[in-house]
Amino acid sequence: MSSIPADGEPPVAPAALLSIEALRVCFGGPARAAAVADVSLAVHPGECLGVVGESGAGKSLTFLAALGLAPAGAAVSGRVRLGQTDLLAAPEAVLDRMRGGRVGFVFQDPMTSLTPHLTIGAQIAEPIVRHRALARRAARMRVLELLEQVRMPEPARRMRQYPHELSGGMRQRAMLAIALAGEPQLLIADEPTTALDVTLQAQILALLAHFKRERGMGLVLITHDFAAVAGVADRVAVMRAGQLIETGTVREVLKRPREPYTRELLSASAEPFAPNPAAPPGTSGAAPAVLAVDDLEVRFAQSVGGVRRRWFTALEAVSVTVAGGEALGVVGESGCGKSTLMRAALQLIRPHRGRVQWLGQDLLGLPARRIRRLRRDLQLVLQDPLASLDPQLSVEQLVGEPLQIHEPSLSSEARRVRVHAMLERVGLEPALYQRRAHELSGGQCQRVGIARAMILAPRLLVCDEPLSALDVRAQRQIRLLLAQLRRGQGTSLLFVSHDLSLVRHLCERALVLYLGRMVELAPTAQLFTRPLHPYTRELLEAIALADPDLQPARLAKVALGEPAAPLERPGGCAFRVRCAHATALCAERSPPWVSAGEGRWVACHHFRLWADGMLSP
């Protein structure tokens, strides 16, 4: 605790843990524009600095360059001090001791950051042995302690597993354990919650806040989402095109932003609980169904060493319809069966039981060639825009390919006219038409994916997490684009997402899944104002708000443990192990799927008590 200053004597601020002064990063010689231009920042012990900006703003590059990890060909100048050490002048051996020791990193994509052929335990033990000089046996015990601290379920089992055997949330917890293994004074978390579902996002943010508070370490949280910093950061720095344009306390920047760009980013964050007068027109199921899924069950064979072990039920007894012109959102945590439902509906995987009908025709009995002819009306936009586009084809070729397949009689000139009209409609400039996917931004790649899907004017567009990896402004642009295309072409939308705020602004109805089972179906506005299932309430409470007055209290209530794995689904009501109001009845049998009136359905033994207010959330 700091001492009380004498009268008239200003308080002495603690020395900065990391100090960055006039940092500049250039590529291709001094004539080229700087990727990071004269950025000055500081991080103090026990403080979280949130660094916010769009993709390409220079957020990650600033801290990679500061710690000697800039890409090859980068010219770095300025001054960077970690304590008393000048990092830009330090030899590589000194930097190597710093990284993983005094400074820990949590990177954006844990799957590509973790070594695939090493167990999780071995990867956490490596910085312990290297930086803490512990023997292997002591290091193993420390690994177990770290996994327990990051709330990894079954830590003794997980440390023997490989990255591909863990869920996304577990991999991010493993990355956090690796970053903490060297007992760092400074932790840099680069987009640690991107593409995670809302409950896992809340848990990772709550863990970061917990470790900052308990260990008194400095924390840098790099993100494109103001809601992510609202409950964790003490100060915020906003970057744009390599420049630092605004800094201040979290309350100053989020409540009273000075710069128009900061205000624009804040307004681009979809407010999940605000009224939505601009909601797209829809039918809420009143029009005839174009897609009907009835009693769908999907199973996968689980095996070890090539020998079948058991069947895993990914979806069970799922029934839902999508009406003509309607947008239906499918929400839930990772592993709940959202993408499995989408793939089964499109016949990309074969269900074990049930029925899928398109315009009254049963798809399960159709041969593959008949299914292929129906593809022009059943189009798909995938989660990773770069991975879903052929890297050898230009933008014009990518968008024109569906016309070549489904309208082969079209002349090349007529095809080019159609393609250019669609690319213009999705907001892509002619200068981009001959580029390849790797030459585009994430938002531009997703626009190409949408143009490719919409070029045939499909009756149904299925979107599988299409916005999870985009920054907030790109998300807003794509969201508005999807709504515009729906209005223009009358296309039905099946929108799979873990982001309930996007579903709120795009869809008329929402289906909530938990561990492969339906738990609630309702008009979206009612789902947000009066959810009937405790799981739906938990999802809504996990949504991060860009409000520093509200978000810290929401994070403080987050349960830090990993949700139940799909393979470990309990009997009876699967949610009962997380529900504060579970009874013996919940353990005895699964709740039925019953109507709650007003177009609402729910699977909860006690939903009437929730609806009547006899049980508090």
N, C-alpha and C positions, 0 to 999 in steps of 0.2 A: 504494500500500500504506500502510495506516495506521501511525502510529508506535506504539512500545511504551510504554504508560503507566508512570509512576514507581510505585515500590512504594506500595501503599495508595491510589493514585489510580485511580478507576474509568475504564474506557475511554470515550472520547468518541464517542457515536453520531453518524453523519453526519446532517446536516440533512435533514428530509423533503423529497422532491421535490414531493409533493402531500399537503396536510394538509386534512382535512375535520373540522370541529368542530360538533357539535350541529346537523347539517343536518336541516331539516324541510321537507317538501313537502306542501302541502294543495291540494285542489280543492274548489270550491263554498263557500268561506268558512270561517272558523275553527271553526264548529260541526261541520263534517264531520271524520271521523277522518283522521288524517294518512296519506298513502300512503307517506311515509318519515318516521319518527319519531325525531328526535334521534340520528342516526347519526354516529359519530366514527371516522374511519379515517385511516391514513397509509401512503404508499408511498415507499420510499427508493430512491436510485439503485442499479441493479444488482439490485433485489429484485423478485420476483413475488408479488403478493397475489392469492390465489384467493378469489373471492366466490361462495359457493355457496348455493343455495336453490331452492325450487319456483317454478313460474310464478306471477307476481304477488307475489313476495316483496319487490320493490322494488330488485332488484340493478341493473338497467339504469337505472332512473329516478334512482337515487342519483348515478350518474356523469354522466348527461345533465344533471341539474339543476346539478351542481357546475360544469359547463363551459358553462352558459348555454343549454342545448338542451332545457330542460323544455317539455312541451306547453303550448299556449296555455291560459290560465286557471289555471296553477299558481302558487301563492304559495310562494316559496322564502325560507327564512330560515336563519341560522346563519353560519358562517365557512368559506370555502374559500380556501386559498392554494396557488398554484403558484410555488414558489420564494418570492420576496418580493412577488408580485402577488396582491392580494385580488380573486379572480375575481368574487365576487358584487357588488362595488362597481365593477368595471372597466367602462368604456364598451364598446359593441358593437365598435368598431373595434379595441380592444385584444384582445378575445376572438377576433375574426376572424383576427388575426395569430397568436394562440396555436394555434387549431384548425387542424390540417393542418401546422403548423410545429413548435412545441415539443411538441404533443400529436397523436398519430396514432390513428385509429380503424379497427378491423376489425369490421364489423357481421355480424349473424347470417346474413342471406340475401344473398349477393353478387349474385344475379340482380336483386333489387329495389333494391340499393344502387348498382349500376353504371348509367351512362347508356346506354340501348340504341342511340342513334344516333351515338355516338362510338366510335372505335376504342379498344382497350385502351391503345395507345401514347399517344394524345391524352389519355386520362384520367389516366395516370401522369405525363405531362409537365406537366399543369396545376398541381399543387402545387409542382413543381420550379421552374417559371417564376415562380409567385406568391411563394413563400417563400424560394427560394434565389437568385432574380434571375439565372438563367442564360439565355443566349441560346438560341434554338430549336435550333440545331445541337448545342450542348453538352448541352442538355436531352435531345435524342434519344439521344445516346450514354449519358447517365445512365440513361435508361429501359431501354436494353439491358442495362446493368450490373445494374440492380435485378431485371430478369426473370431474369437468370442467377443472382443471389443467392438468389432464392426458388425456384430449381430448376425454372423453367418450361421444358418441352421446346420446342425450336425457337423461341427467343425472338424472333428477327428476323421470323419468320412470324407469331407470336402477336400482336406489337404492331400488326400491320396488320389484325387480325381484330376482330370485334364480340363483345359478351358472349354472344349466343345461339349463336355458333360454338364456344364453349369448353365443356368439361365442368365439372361442379360443382367438382372439385378445382382445375382451372385458374382458374376464376373466383375462388376463394378465394385462390389465389396472387396473382392480379392485385390483389385488394383489399389483400393484405399489402404488395405493392409500392407501391401508392398511399399506404398508411399510413406506409411508411418513406421516401417520397420527400422529405419535408421534414426528414429527419434528426431525428426527435423525441427528446426526453429521456424522454417517457412514452408508452407504447403501451397503449391500452385495447382488448382483444379481447372482444367480446360474443358468447358462444356461437359461436365460430368453427368448431366441428366438428360442430354439429348437422346431422343428415341426411346426413353424409358416411359412406362405408363405412369399415370398420375400418382399412384400410391408409392411406387418405387422412387419417383422423383422426390416426393415429400420425404421419404425415409433417408435418401442420400443427402439431401439438404439438411435435414435434422441431424444426421451424423456429423456433417461438416461443422455445423454450429456447435454441437456437443464437444468435439475435439478442440475447436478453437477456444472454447470457454474453459475446458478442463485442463488443457495443456498450456494455455497462454501463448500459443504459437501465432505467427502471422499467417494470414490466409489470403490468397488471391483467387477470386472466383471469376473466371472468364466465361461469358455467356452472351447470347443475343436476346435474352429474356429478362426484362425488368422484374417480373414476378419472382424469378429465381433469386435475385439479390435482395428483395424487399425484406425477407425474414432473417437474413444472415449477415449482410454487409453493414459496416459502419460508415464507410464512405464509398462513393461511386465515381468512376471516371468514364466518360462517354467518348468513344473514338469513331471517326469517320474518315475513310480514305487515307489512313495512315497518320491522321492528325488527332491530337487531343483537343476536343472542342468544349468540354464542360467537366468540371469537377466540383464536388461538394459533399456534404453529409448525405446519407441516403434519403433523409426527409426533405432536404433542400432540393435535390435533383428530381425526386419522384413527385413531390407535392408542388414545388415552385420552380420548374425548369426554366432556364433563361433562354436557351437556344431553340430556334424553330425545329431543328433536326431532332432534338431530344423530345420535344412535344409530339413530333410526328411519330417517333418510335413508340411513345407511350400510347398514343391514340390507335396505333396499329395492333396493340395487344387486345385481342378479343375479350371483352368483359363478359364473363359467363353468366352473371346473375342479373345483368341489366335487361330491361325490356328490349325486345327486338322488333321494332315496328317495320323494319325492312326485310323481314323474314320472307324467303321465297314462297311463291304460291304453291300450294300442294293440295292433296286430296285427303290426307290422313286416313287412307284406306277406303274411302267412299267409292272411288272408281273401281271398275273391274280389275282384278289382279292380272299383271303381266307375268309375274314370277310367283310361284307358290311352292313352299317347302313344307313337307308334311312328315312328321315323326322321323326326322333324319337322325341316323346314328352312323358315326364314323369311327372305325377302329384302326389301330396300327399295331403291328407285331413288334414286340420288344425282344431283342436278342442279345446274347453275350457270346463272343467268340464264334459267331455264325450259327449258333444253335438257338432256335426260337425258345423264348422263356415264357412269355405270357402276352395276352392282348391288352392293349391300353385303349380305353374308350375316350376319344378326344371330344366327341359330341354325342349327346344322348337326348332323344325325344325332343328335338328342336322343330317347331312348326311356326312359320311366319310367312306373310305375303308382302309383296311390293306392288302397289297399284300403279296404273298408268300415270306418269307425270309426278309421282311421289318420290320423296327422298327419305329413305330409312337409314338411320344410323345404328351401327352395331358397336357397342362399347364394352369395355372390361379390361382387366389386367392382362399382362403377358401370360400366355398359356391358357386363357379362358376359352379358346376355340373360335375367335373372330375370323382369322384368316382361313381356318379349316372350313368354316361355314361358307365363306366366299368361294373357295376353291371347289367345294362339293357342289355348290349351286351352279357354277360354270362348267361342271364336269371335268375339271382338271384333276380331280381325284374321285374314285368311285366309293360311294358310301356303302356301309355294310347292310343298312336297312333304311327303308323310308322311300319317299317319292319326291322328285323335283319336276315341276311342270312349268313349261314356258308357253304362254298363250294357250293353255289347256292341253298341251302335248307333253306326254311323259318323256323326259329326256333319258331316263335310265335304260330304256329298252332300245334306244336308237344306236345304229352303228356309227363308227367314228366319222365316216364320210358325210353322214347326214348332220352330225354335230358340227363339223367344220363349216358346212354351208350356213348354219345358224350363227356362226361367230360374228358375222357382220352386224348383227343386232345385239350381241352380247360382248361388250368391249371392256377392257381392263386397264387401269392405271396403277402401277406398282409403287412400292414404298421408296426404293432407291432409284432415283431417276437416271443416274449415271450407269448403274449396273444393268438396267433394263433396256438400254439403247445399244444397238450394234455399233461398236467403235469404228468399224471400217466404212460406214455409210455416212453421207452428209445429211444435214437436217432435211433438205428437200427430198432425198431418197428415203429417209426414215418415214416421213409423213406420207409419201407417195406409195410405199410398199403395200398397204392394205388395198389401195385401188388396183394395183397390179394383180393382186390375188383374187379379189372379189368382183372387179369390173375389168377383166382383161381386154374387152373390146374397145376400151377408151383409148383414144389416140394420145401420144406422148404430150402434144401441145395442150389438149383438153385436161389431161392429168396435171400438167404443170400449173394451169390456171386454177384448178381446184385446190391444189396444194398451197399456192401462194395466197389465195383468198383465206384459207384456214389459218395459215401462219400469221397473216395480218390480223385475223380475228382474235388470236390468242396473244397478240401484242409483241410479236417478234419482228425485228427490223430486217429488211432485205439483205443487209450486210452479213447477216448470220446464216443465210440459207445454205451456203456451201461449206460451212464449218462442220467439224466432227464434234461428237459429244464432249470429249475431253477439253475442247476449247470454249465451252460454255460454263456459266455459273450453275449452281444447283437449281435456282428458280427458273433459269432459261431451259435447262434440261427437262424440268417438270412440265413446262409449257409445251415442249416438243412432244412429250409423252401424252399430254392431253390432246394436242392437235392430231396425233396419230390415232388416238382412240376415237375422236369425234369426227374424223374425215368422212366416215361412212354413215354419219347421222344415226347412230345406234338407238334402239328402243330402251336399252338399259346400259348404264355406265357403272362399273364396279370399281371403287377406289379403295385400295388397301394401304392404309397409313400414308397417303400421298404427300403430307405436309410435315411429317415428324422431324425431318432433318433440315428444314428450311428456317431461316430467321423470320422474325415476326412480321416484317414488312412484306417479304416474299409470301409468307403464309396468307396475309390479308389479300394480296393481289391474286393469288391462285384461288382463294375462297370466293372472291367476287367474280372471278372468271368462270368458275364452275356454276355459280348461281346464274350468271348471264347466259351461258350456253344452255342450261336447263330451260330457261325462259324462252330462248330463241328456237329450240328444237323440240321441246316437250319431252325430253329424255327423262326416264326414271333413274334414280340414283340409289345405289347401295353403298353407303359410306362407312368403311371400317376404320375405327380410330380409337386410341386410348385417350384422346383429348376431348373432353366433354364440352369445352367452350366452342370448339369448331363444330361439333354436332349441334349445339344449341343454335348456331347461326346458319347452318346449312340444311337441317333436316326437320321435317314435320313430326316424325315419330322416332323413338329410340328403343332398341332392344338391348337389355343388359344381360350379359352372360357371366357366369362364374363357374370355373372348372368344368366347362363343357355343358352346363345346363342353363336354361333360361330362368332368370329370377324376376325380371320385370319388363313389361312392354307398355309404353304410354306415349301420348303426345308430348313432344319435347318440352313445351312450356310447363306442363303439369309436372313432368319429371323433375324439373329444377325447382319448382315452387313447393311441391308436396310429394316427395318420394315416399313410396310405401315399403320398400325393402331396406333393411339395415345396411346391406352391401351398397346399394345405390347411395344412401346417405354418406357412407364412408368414402365413396368415390368423389362425391361432391365436396366433402370436407377436405379432401386431399388436394383440390385444385389450388394452385398457387395464385395469390392475388398481388398485383403490383401496388400494394399499399403497406408502407412500413408501420402504420398504426394497427393493422389487423393481422398481417402475415406472421410476425413472431409468435403470437398466441396460437395460431393455427399449427405452426410447426411444433410448438411445445406439446401439443396433444397427439402427435404422430407416434404410433407404435413402431419401434425401430426394427422389429424382427421381420424376417422374410415371410411373405405369404405362403400358404400351403402349396406344395408342388402338385401338378396335375396327376402324377403317378401315385400320390399319397392321399387321394380323395377319401375323406372319412365317410362312414355310413350315415344313413339318415339325411338330414340337411347338411350339405357340404360346408355351409358357411357357419355352422354352429360353433366351431372351435374359435371363431373370431367374434362371435356375437355376444354382447353383454346380457342379452335377454333370452338366451337359449334355455330350454327346459328339457325334461326327460322325453317329452314327445318329439322334440327335434332330433334326438339321438335314435329314437325308435324307428321312424319312417321318414321318407322324403316327402316334403310338402307338395301338395297337388298344385297344378297350374289352373288358377281360378280367375273368373272375371271380378274386377273391382268396380265395374261401372264406368261410364263415360269413355269407353274405348280403352280401358286400362286392364292389364292382366298382371298377376303377381304370383310368386311361389313362396309363400311364407305362412307358417301355421298361425302367426300372431299379427298378421298385417292389419286386421281390424282394430287391434289395440293401438297400433301406430296411427292409423287413420283417425281414430277418435281422440287421440291425445292422451291415452291412459299410460302409454310408455313414452318416456322422453328419449330423444336421440342421444 
